[in-house]
């Protein structure tokens, strides 16, 4: 064992007559440990929420979304779209018409975004798994049906067991306004509800689903607003996103009149915000660690003052200034390393307990009842490296100024 390491270890762990410095060193290591544990826990909780939100959006977003570059609607009857329908890689091809309509149910009313979809859209999109009451049905026999998001059903006080249909109302763009009977230009479709769906807060207060043919007849549109494509696994990359080659080939086949976006691009603002939020969390927690590490700096400064006599003895025995500095520098590193190891281990243990047992619960109604946790080893490594670097810098400062 090298003498400098042995002496540094003795200073850190051996009993002393003046044990106040020992206590301060323990407090310094404990502060670093608590800071590291907090870093690991907070980042893991953030990763848990990040994964939860992304999974929620990914489960309701198509692999590729095709929209017109200009205008609101387009015809999906071209040769390029017919080729997509027959493409073996395409698991589902969904034509969707989207328009704002006025809903009335008894004396309740609201404006919603209606999505006209095909019969099998619920199964193709996976939205049928979010049904809370009833079924995701667009037709029952030959009778059209409507699926309402949870908040909209609450606003209208809809019960799918009631025998009263919902009135979907849209102003005609072709009929002439009659000033004596303004209601004559309003088109109305009466549709019975088949189910209530709940995905997230934004979704639940916005959408209803009805057959595309019915919404087209109501609004006078015989085209579609978008086409949703979902692919077989061989067309997807490891993270579940359509490969860029598939996306580019489809965009090239459709031409400049259409915009083709993958899941990330459909929710680009969300992913950017979450990325910047995580960066902000890093900087805030690193700043906190800088403050906590000042304890180690103070502890080391006091140790150097306390060991002035030992320093003179070491000099008389032939130790160089460089060797003496290295002894105290190593003690600072040991304090930091001890705190890092304990803190990371403690943080991982708490994350494991929360992930396994869900001890800390979330208040209110949410898609999960406990704080989600996901440990990413890249984050753990980064915490270890950053805190170790801060500790190394903090150990250097008092040693350089205290030992002349």
Number of C-alpha atoms within 10 A of each C-alpha: 6 6 10 19 17 13 17 21 16 13 18 21 11 12 10 12 8 9 11 13 20 19 12 18 26 19 17 26 28 21 23 32 27 21 27 28 27 19 27 29 25 18 23 23 20 21 20 19 17 19 15 17 17 17 12 14 18 17 16 14 21 26 25 24 20 20 20 18 14 11 9 14 18 20 13 15 9 9 11 14 17 11 11 17 16 11 13 11 17 16 14 20 20 19 20 20 26 23 16 16 20 16 23 17 18 12 7 11 17 12 15 19 17 26 22 25 22 21 17 14 22 20 13 18 18 13 17 19 15 17 19 15 15 16 19 28 23 26 16 10 7 7 9 20 23 26 29 28 26 25 19 23 21 14 13 18 14 22 17 20 11 9 9 15 18 21 18 23 19 20 17 16 12 8 11 10 14 10 8 7 8 10 11 14 16 16 18 18 16 18 18 23 29 22 26 27 27 20 20 16 12 11 16 19 20 17 21 26 26 27 23 24 15 18 24 17 13 19 21 15 17 14 17 21 21 22 20 20 23 21 20 13 14 10 19 17 11 9 7 13 19 24 16 13 10 14 17 13 11 17 17 13 14 18 13 12 12 18 16 22 21 20 20 19 13 18 15 12 11 14 16 11 11 17 12 11 12 15 11 12 15 18 11 12 18 19 12 13 23 16 14 19 26 18 20 28 22 18 25 28 21 17 22 19 12 13 13 13 11 12 18 12 12 15 14 10 9 9 14 12 13 11 15 21 21 19 20 29 24 22 24 30 23 20 25 28 20 17 27 27 17 18 25 25 16 19 24 18 14 18 23 16 13 20 19 10 10 17 13 13 12 14 9 7 7 10 13 11 14 16 17 22 26 20 20 13 11 9 16 20 12 13 23 19 13 13 23 17 14 17 26 19 16 23 29 19 14 23 21 14 10 15 16 8
